[in-house]
Amino acid sequence: MNNRLTEKIIGAAINVHRVLGPGLLESAYQECLFYELEIMGLSVSREVAMPIVYKDIKLDHGYRIDLLVENKVVIELKTVECFTDVHTAQILTYMKLGNYPLGLLINFHTKLLKNGIKRFINTA
């Protein structure tokens, strides 16, 4: 099921990229991908607050997951020249803090979207 779910998400992202192309703001891609996933009948939340829990305190420092699909897949969208270690650390942290099994890091600033997608599995 999880492979099928990520395939659907990636397919929707490719459709968005095919129509819009690279060069827009991350928020534009987020809105369009949210729409695509919703019309596919998937449960999608955007800008999901991700508080940090340190010992006995909960800290809300404005961390937000771009999209969360079926309460399983964290999607972080980027419009950057290339991914950095910080992008990887960000999605892995969100997955760990929320105990989400899968993550997709998607960079819309690429000529071919398939070259701008990284899939992550939470092994913790």
C-alpha positions as CSV (number, residue, x, y, z in Angstrom):
1,M,0.0,0.0,0.0
2,N,2.8,2.4,0.9
3,N,4.5,2.0,-2.5
4,R,1.3,2.6,-4.3
5,L,0.6,5.7,-2.2
6,T,4.0,7.2,-2.9
7,E,3.6,6.3,-6.6
8,K,0.3,8.2,-6.7
9,I,1.9,11.2,-5.0
10,I,4.8,11.2,-7.3
11,G,2.5,10.9,-10.3
12,A,0.5,13.9,-9.1
13,A,3.7,15.9,-8.6
14,I,4.8,15.1,-12.1
15,N,1.5,16.3,-13.5
16,V,1.8,19.6,-11.6
17,H,5.4,20.0,-12.9
18,R,4.4,19.1,-16.4
19,V,1.7,21.9,-16.4
20,L,3.6,24.6,-14.5
21,G,7.3,23.8,-15.2
22,P,10.1,25.0,-13.0
23,G,10.6,28.6,-11.8
24,L,7.6,29.3,-9.6
25,L,7.4,29.8,-5.8
26,E,7.1,26.7,-3.6
27,S,3.6,27.9,-2.4
28,A,2.3,27.6,-6.0
29,Y,3.4,24.0,-6.3
30,Q,2.1,23.3,-2.8
31,E,-1.4,24.6,-3.7
32,C,-1.6,22.7,-7.0
33,L,-0.2,19.4,-5.5
34,F,-2.7,19.7,-2.7
35,Y,-5.5,20.1,-5.2
36,E,-4.3,17.1,-7.3
37,L,-4.1,14.8,-4.3
38,E,-7.5,15.9,-3.0
39,I,-9.2,15.2,-6.3
40,M,-7.6,11.7,-6.2
41,G,-9.6,11.1,-3.1
42,L,-6.6,11.2,-0.7
43,S,-6.7,12.7,2.7
44,V,-4.3,15.7,2.6
45,S,-3.4,18.3,5.2
46,R,-1.1,21.3,4.5
47,E,1.1,23.3,6.7
48,V,0.8,20.8,9.5
49,A,2.3,22.2,12.8
50,M,5.2,20.1,14.0
51,P,6.0,21.0,17.7
52,I,9.2,19.9,19.3
53,V,9.0,18.1,22.6
54,Y,11.9,18.5,24.9
55,K,11.8,16.6,28.1
56,D,8.4,17.8,29.7
57,I,7.8,20.8,27.5
58,K,6.3,21.3,24.1
59,L,7.8,24.0,21.9
60,D,5.9,25.4,19.0
61,H,8.6,27.2,16.9
62,G,6.7,27.4,13.6
63,Y,8.0,24.2,12.1
64,R,5.4,23.0,9.5
65,I,5.1,20.0,7.2
66,D,4.2,21.2,3.7
67,L,1.8,18.4,3.0
68,L,0.8,15.3,5.0
69,V,-0.9,12.5,3.0
70,E,-3.1,9.9,4.6
71,N,-1.4,10.7,7.9
72,K,1.5,8.6,6.6
73,V,3.6,10.5,4.0
74,V,5.4,13.7,4.8
75,I,5.9,15.8,1.7
76,E,8.5,18.6,1.8
77,L,8.5,20.8,-1.3
78,K,11.5,22.8,-2.5
79,T,12.4,25.1,-5.3
80,V,16.2,25.0,-5.0
81,E,19.2,24.4,-7.3
82,C,19.9,21.1,-5.5
83,F,19.1,19.4,-2.2
84,T,21.4,20.0,0.8
85,D,22.0,18.0,3.9
86,V,19.7,20.5,5.7
87,H,16.8,19.5,3.5
88,T,17.4,15.8,4.3
89,A,17.7,16.5,8.0
90,Q,14.5,18.5,7.9
91,I,12.3,15.8,6.5
92,L,13.9,13.1,8.6
93,T,13.3,15.2,11.7
94,Y,9.6,15.7,10.8
95,M,9.2,12.0,10.1
96,K,10.8,11.1,13.5
97,L,8.9,13.7,15.5
98,G,5.6,12.7,14.1
99,N,6.4,9.0,13.8
100,Y,5.5,9.0,10.1
101,P,6.7,6.0,8.1
102,L,7.4,7.7,4.7
103,G,8.7,11.0,3.4
104,L,9.1,12.6,0.0
105,L,11.4,15.5,-0.7
106,I,10.3,17.1,-4.0
107,N,12.3,19.8,-5.8
108,F,10.2,21.5,-8.5
109,H,13.2,23.5,-9.7
110,T,14.4,20.8,-12.0
111,K,14.0,20.2,-15.7
112,L,12.8,16.6,-15.1
113,L,10.9,16.2,-11.9
114,K,12.0,12.6,-11.4
115,N,15.5,13.9,-10.9
116,G,14.2,16.1,-8.0
117,I,12.6,13.4,-5.9
118,K,14.0,11.6,-2.8
119,R,12.0,9.0,-0.9
120,F,12.7,8.4,2.8
121,I,11.6,5.5,5.1
122,N,11.5,5.9,8.9
123,T,13.3,3.0,10.3
124,A,13.1,4.0,13.9
